[in-house]
Amino acid sequence: MSVRERTKKLFKSTRFYLAVLLLPLVGILAGCQFFTDSFDSAVALDQAGKSAEAIKAYQTYLKGHETSPQASRVYYRVAKNYEALADYKNALLWHEQVLKLYPKSDEAIHSMLDEAAIYRDKLKNIDKAMDYDKMAFARTMDNNQLRDAVQTLIDGQIKIAAAAFEDKQYKIAEAAAATIFQIYPTALLLPETRAKVQLLIDRAHRAESMAETGVDSIKLVSEMPLPPDAKAYFEDKKTDDKIINSPDGGYSVSRKKGSNGFFYLYLAKAPKKGEKADFKKLSKTKGAHQPAWSPDGKEIVYCRTVKKERELAKITVKTKAIETLFSTQSSNLGIYPVFHPAGNKIACVYEGMVCLINSGNKTPYVYEGSASLDSQTVTYFKQLLKTKLKLAYDTQLEWSADGTMIRCHETDKKGKITDELLALDVATPNNP
């Protein structure tokens, strides 16, 4: 079952279980022996959607059964039928009767929530809506069984949204998390739950925006030493592995020294069981440094040094076609480029900063002359993130799994380790 289907199923079950927990359906009671004919008739009209007739039938029943165990439910159903007729004045009056006459009943909390919804959605009285939401919240918190049941349902929906996020289905994750705020009144959500849901919505929205945008729209939001809790967003990858397998497992790439003393990239298809990989040299990769795979396993990006020039290039595995993305005479072009998780952007180090390039560009970005930066160079690069920390050319970059952060890891000649975290976002007119 897909994440989308699981989400829809959970939303449907949520509404069902809330109904079971908060308001046993009157229709279920229609077959009980203690119902009179007038009550049976009212229930039948109610179920048929004949609200005006149902109201009269329920009122007739109440004249002789004010002390009936079902009276609170009858009052509530009258209120709901007035709602169905868009007669909100009478709906509120009957809901208030439930609160006055049966304050400890299950219907009372449901009437509080319904009154909050009427004031908020129909009468546009936010203050009154909040008052009833608060009353419902207080009542729910006093009922441990009900509170735990509601929290269990909310936690289930958070898990669905989080699972979609982990699967990189960010639009589904955002919608799933946002639906929690739509289903449950704010007052019924604990502060820590509200914060968790809002954080998930924000992260999913940012990840989707980052995945879809070009590098021109990306901005550096913050830079800091890598916090311990942020390590969970990154995989501990070794950039000095001799053989690097593609994400789909179909190929392997290796950096080896050729007979002429220069390094090249060697490519091999995944071998059959019991066989060895047959690596073949990619002749146009002379001087290559450590390669990195695209997320779909169809491309490899790498930096190579040829005489006095450094090039950032990528190779398409199927056709072996090589595309030069950038070339410079500066020795400060990083040797560890990496693909964004969406596969449409590449990050590398240049002149002590992080450079972002759209990986679909067909025209090489060429920089001639001195290594100093000017406005024209920034245009060529599409985007340079001016970090506080001056990054060395051998700094290892890594994107977070959601593509919203970059980890900069370097070890200097004295063995000192620096781990920096860059938080990124999309710059828009509404998010400057």
C-alpha positions as a printed Julia matrix, in Angstrom:
432×3 Matrix{Float64}:
   0.0     0.0     0.0
   1.44    3.39   -0.98
   2.01    6.24    1.49
  -0.82    8.2    -0.19
  -3.26    5.28    0.24
  -2.16    4.73    3.85
  -2.69    8.42    4.53
  -6.21    8.43    3.09
  -7.05    5.26    5.0
  -5.79    6.73    8.27
  -7.74    9.96    7.75
 -10.93    7.96    7.21
 -10.25    5.77   10.23
  -9.46    8.87   12.31
 -12.89   10.32   11.66
 -14.46    6.95   12.4
 -12.64    6.42   15.68
 -13.31    9.95   16.84
 -16.98    9.32   16.25
 -16.76    6.08   18.24
 -14.84    7.72   21.06
 -16.74   10.97   21.3
 -20.26   10.24   20.08
 -21.79    6.77   19.65
 -24.01    7.02   16.62
 -27.68    7.38   17.42
 -28.51    5.19   14.46
 -26.84    2.21   16.13
 -29.28    2.48   18.97
 -32.33    2.28   16.74
 -32.68   -1.46   17.27
 -32.56   -1.39   21.09
 -35.67   -2.64   22.86
 -36.27    0.43   25.01
 -36.79    2.73   22.0
 -40.34    3.86   21.46
 -41.99    4.15   18.08
 -41.56    7.92   18.1
 -37.84    7.58   18.72
 -37.5     5.0    15.97
 -39.25    7.35   13.59
 -36.99   10.25   14.55
 -33.87    8.17   14.0
 -35.12    6.98   10.61
 -35.82   10.57    9.51
 -32.42   11.65   10.8
 -30.64    8.91    8.88
 -32.59    9.78    5.74
 -31.36   13.37    5.88
 -34.81   14.81    6.52
 -33.59   17.27    9.09
 -36.75   19.37    9.57
 -38.93   16.3    10.1
 -36.31   14.69   12.36
 -36.21   17.78   14.6
 -39.98   17.63   15.12
 -39.89   13.9    15.81
 -37.05   14.25   18.33
 -38.87   17.11   20.09
 -42.02   15.02   20.28
 -40.05   12.19   21.84
 -38.47   14.52   24.42
 -41.88   15.66   25.74
 -42.36   12.31   27.39
 -38.77   11.19   27.89
 -36.84   14.09   29.49
 -35.17   11.71   31.9
 -34.41    9.02   29.34
 -30.77    7.81   29.18
 -30.9     8.81   25.51
 -32.03   12.39   26.13
 -28.55   13.92   25.84
 -28.13   12.26   22.45
 -31.51   13.48   21.3
 -30.63   17.08   22.23
 -27.36   16.72   20.37
 -29.04   15.31   17.24
 -31.51   18.17   17.22
 -28.59   20.61   17.29
 -26.85   18.75   14.45
 -29.99   18.76   12.33
 -30.33   22.51   12.81
 -26.73   22.76   11.61
 -27.67   20.76    8.53
 -30.4    23.33    7.84
 -27.87   26.17    8.28
 -29.96   27.43   11.21
 -26.94   28.17   13.37
 -28.83   30.22   15.93
 -31.01   27.25   16.95
 -28.08   24.85   16.58
 -26.15   26.85   19.17
 -29.2    26.98   21.48
 -29.57   23.19   21.47
 -25.85   22.65   21.87
 -25.99   24.93   24.89
 -28.84   22.81   26.29
 -26.57   19.79   26.07
 -23.87   21.64   28.04
 -26.39   22.89   30.62
 -28.44   19.72   31.17
 -25.8    17.03   30.51
 -22.39   18.6    31.25
 -20.72   15.23   31.99
 -22.02   13.41   28.93
 -19.97   12.44   25.88
 -22.22   14.71   23.85
 -21.13   17.73   25.89
 -17.54   17.72   24.61
 -18.77   17.13   21.09
 -21.13   20.1    21.41
 -18.2    22.26   22.54
 -16.22   21.31   19.45
 -19.23   21.83   17.18
 -19.95   25.25   18.65
 -16.3    26.18   18.14
 -16.58   25.09   14.49
 -19.78   27.08   13.95
 -18.3    30.25   15.42
 -15.06   29.82   13.5
 -16.25   28.61   10.09
 -19.81   29.94    9.79
 -20.12   33.01   11.99
 -16.45   34.09   11.71
 -16.23   34.81   15.42
 -12.71   33.61   16.22
 -12.78   34.72   19.84
 -15.9    32.67   20.62
 -14.47   29.72   18.69
 -11.34   29.83   20.83
 -13.44   29.93   24.0
 -15.21   26.69   23.11
 -11.98   25.1    21.89
 -10.44   25.85   25.27
 -13.46   24.36   27.07
 -13.15   21.2    24.96
  -9.43   21.06   25.61
  -9.92   21.33   29.37
 -12.58   18.63   29.28
 -10.39   16.35   27.18
  -7.44   16.8    29.5
  -9.65   15.79   32.43
 -10.57   12.57   30.65
  -7.45   10.43   30.58
  -8.94    7.72   28.39
 -10.24   10.2    25.83
  -7.04   12.26   25.9
  -4.87    9.2    25.34
  -7.1     7.94   22.55
  -7.0    11.27   20.7
  -3.23   11.52   21.17
  -2.81    7.99   19.79
  -4.7     8.97   16.65
  -2.61   12.11   16.25
   0.62   10.18   16.74
  -0.49    7.74   14.05
  -0.98   10.55   11.55
   2.38   12.07   12.46
   3.99    8.7    11.69
   2.28    8.61    8.29
   3.56   12.11    7.49
   7.05   11.26    8.75
   7.12    8.09    6.64
   6.26   10.12    3.54
   9.02   12.55    4.42
  11.55    9.72    4.75
  10.42    8.44    1.34
  11.1    11.95   -0.01
   7.44   12.42   -0.9
   7.48   15.9     0.51
   4.17   17.15   -0.88
   2.37   14.18    0.65
   4.24   14.65    3.92
   3.28   18.33    4.11
  -0.37   17.61    3.3
  -0.53   14.73    5.78
   0.89   16.85    8.59
  -1.27   19.87    7.72
  -4.4    17.7     7.86
  -3.77   17.15   11.57
  -4.45   20.84   12.14
  -7.59   20.55    9.99
  -9.03   17.51   11.77
  -8.22   18.43   15.36
  -9.02   21.79   16.99
  -5.86   23.57   18.04
  -6.88   23.41   21.68
  -6.84   19.6    21.57
  -3.2    19.5    20.52
  -0.54   19.54   23.21
   2.07   22.3    22.74
   4.83   19.8    21.99
   2.59   18.04   19.45
   1.76   21.33   17.71
   5.46   22.16   17.54
   6.32   18.72   16.12
   3.63   18.92   13.45
   4.53   22.47   12.45
   8.21   21.54   12.22
   7.34   18.63    9.93
   5.21   20.89    7.72
   7.98   23.48    7.48
  10.69   20.9     6.73
   8.61   19.19    4.06
   7.75   22.49    2.39
  11.36   23.63    2.4
  12.63   20.28    1.1
  10.12   20.32   -1.77
  10.99   23.91   -2.64
  14.72   23.18   -2.56
  14.28   20.11   -4.76
  12.32   22.0    -7.41
  14.23   25.26   -7.62
  17.36   26.17   -9.53
  20.49   27.28   -7.71
  19.85   30.96   -8.52
  17.06   31.0    -5.93
  18.95   29.3    -3.1
  20.22   31.34   -0.18
  22.39   30.58    2.84
  20.27   30.99    5.98
  22.75   30.13    8.7
  26.18   28.65    9.32
  27.3    26.97   12.52
  29.43   24.14   13.89
  27.63   20.86   13.27
  25.34   20.22   16.29
  25.42   16.64   17.61
  21.71   16.14   16.91
  22.16   17.2    13.26
  24.38   14.22   12.48
  21.26   12.09   12.1
  20.44   13.97    8.87
  23.67   12.83    7.23
  25.18    9.49    6.3
  28.73    8.75    7.32
  30.19    8.29    3.87
  33.85    7.6     3.23
  35.11    9.66    0.33
  38.26    7.59    0.02
  36.55    4.3    -0.8
  38.31    2.56   -3.66
  35.09    1.2    -5.15
  31.88    3.22   -5.03
  28.64    1.47   -5.94
  25.79    3.33   -7.64
  22.63    3.92   -5.57
  20.67    1.45   -7.69
  23.42   -1.17   -7.44
  23.78   -1.47  -11.2
  27.33   -0.11  -11.53
  30.53    0.53   -9.64
  33.09    3.26  -10.23
  36.68    3.34   -9.05
  39.57    5.81   -9.21
  42.79    4.08  -10.21
  46.21    5.03  -11.45
  46.83    4.15  -15.09
  50.04    2.83  -16.62
  51.07    6.4   -17.52
  51.02    7.45  -13.86
  47.8     9.5   -14.07
  44.54    8.7   -12.3
  41.44    7.75  -14.28
  37.93    6.62  -13.5
  37.1     2.98  -14.13
  33.51    1.8   -14.59
  32.05   -1.69  -14.21
  28.6    -3.24  -14.3
  27.54   -5.06  -11.18
  28.87   -8.62  -11.61
  26.76  -11.75  -11.43
  27.03  -13.87   -8.34
  30.42  -15.56   -8.15
  31.99  -13.31  -10.8
  34.35  -10.34  -10.46
  33.57   -6.85  -11.65
  35.13   -6.0   -15.02
  36.33   -2.39  -14.67
  36.99   -0.5   -17.89
  38.93    2.75  -18.04
  37.1     5.92  -19.05
  39.87    7.4   -21.17
  38.62   11.0   -21.07
  38.79   11.17  -17.27
  42.55   11.66  -17.02
  43.5    13.42  -13.78
  40.19   12.58  -12.08
  39.72   12.96   -8.34
  37.15   11.1    -6.24
  33.8    10.62   -8.1
  30.23   10.84   -6.76
  27.04    9.25   -8.08
  23.79   11.0    -8.95
  20.83    9.78   -6.86
  19.39    7.81   -9.78
  22.71    6.16  -10.59
  22.75    7.47  -14.16
  25.52   10.06  -13.85
  28.86   10.55  -12.12
  30.31   13.93  -11.17
  34.0    14.5   -10.52
  36.76   17.06  -10.6
  39.93   16.5   -12.62
  43.25   18.24  -12.9
  44.73   18.63  -16.38
  48.01   20.53  -16.55
  47.33   23.92  -14.93
  43.57   23.71  -15.18
  40.87   22.12  -13.09
  37.54   21.0   -14.48
  34.26   20.01  -12.91
  32.64   17.4   -15.13
  29.98   14.74  -15.18
  29.66   11.58  -17.23
  26.48    9.82  -18.33
  26.94    6.15  -17.55
  24.87    4.76  -20.42
  26.41    6.79  -23.26
  29.78    7.57  -21.65
  29.23   11.19  -22.76
  31.2    13.7   -20.7
  30.03   17.23  -19.99
  32.3    19.91  -18.56
  30.35   22.0   -16.08
  33.1    24.36  -15.06
  36.78   24.97  -15.72
  39.28   27.27  -14.05
  42.99   27.84  -13.65
  42.5    28.28   -9.93
  43.75   25.47   -7.7
  40.92   26.2    -5.28
  38.25   24.19   -7.1
  37.16   21.46   -4.69
  37.88   17.84   -5.44
  34.76   16.4    -3.74
  31.66   17.56   -5.69
  28.29   16.07   -4.69
  24.82   15.83   -6.21
  21.77   17.25   -4.47
  19.33   14.45   -3.45
  16.99   15.64   -6.23
  19.78   15.14   -8.75
  19.36   18.54  -10.4
  22.12   20.44   -8.6
  25.76   19.92   -7.71
  27.72   21.44   -4.85
  31.49   21.83   -4.76
  34.07   24.09   -3.12
  35.46   27.07   -5.0
  37.68   29.83   -3.63
  36.89   28.87   -0.04
  33.12   28.93   -0.54
  30.39   26.51   -1.56
  29.51   26.72   -5.24
  26.15   25.47   -6.55
  25.64   24.58  -10.21
  22.53   23.35  -11.99
  23.54   19.93  -13.28
  21.4    20.21  -16.4
  23.39   23.08  -17.92
  24.74   22.42  -21.41
  27.18   25.35  -21.58
  30.41   25.04  -19.56
  31.08   27.71  -16.98
  34.58   28.94  -17.86
  36.56   31.3   -15.69
  39.78   32.7   -17.1
  42.42   34.84  -15.46
  43.02   35.55  -11.8
  41.32   33.69   -8.99
  39.72   36.84   -7.58
  35.94   36.93   -7.59
  33.86   39.57   -9.33
  30.2    39.94  -10.34
  30.8    38.21  -13.63
  32.29   35.17  -11.92
  29.26   34.9    -9.62
  27.04   34.94  -12.71
  29.05   32.1   -14.26
  28.81   30.08  -11.1
  25.08   30.66  -10.75
  25.44   30.71   -6.97
  28.26   31.1    -4.49
  27.43   30.71   -0.81
  29.75   33.08    1.0
  30.56   31.1     4.1
  32.22   32.56    7.18
  34.62   29.64    7.24
  37.12   29.63    4.4
  36.88   26.11    3.0
  39.9    24.2     1.71
  39.82   22.62   -1.74
  39.76   19.16   -0.15
  36.8    19.91    2.14
  34.26   17.09    1.91
  30.71   18.26    1.24
  27.59   16.28    1.97
  23.91   17.12    1.42
  21.41   16.23    4.11
  18.9    13.57    3.1
  16.19   16.22    2.58
  18.5    18.49    0.59
  18.12   21.54    2.84
  21.55   21.47    4.51
  25.17   20.97    3.54
  27.79   19.51    5.85
  31.36   20.77    5.34
  33.94   18.41    6.83
  37.67   19.0     6.63
  40.85   17.9     8.37
  43.86   20.23    8.23
  47.53   19.23    8.04
  47.77   19.18   11.83
  44.85   16.77   12.09
  42.37   19.36   13.36
  38.82   18.46   12.3
  36.28   21.12   11.35
  32.63   20.21   10.87
  30.42   23.07    9.65
  26.68   23.04    8.93
  25.07   25.26    6.29
  21.28   25.65    6.43
  19.73   26.63    3.09
  16.37   27.89    1.88
  14.7    29.27   -1.21
  14.64   33.05   -1.56
  11.26   34.23   -2.81
   9.41   37.6    -2.74
   7.58   36.34    0.38
  10.72   34.82    1.9
  13.53   37.3     1.25
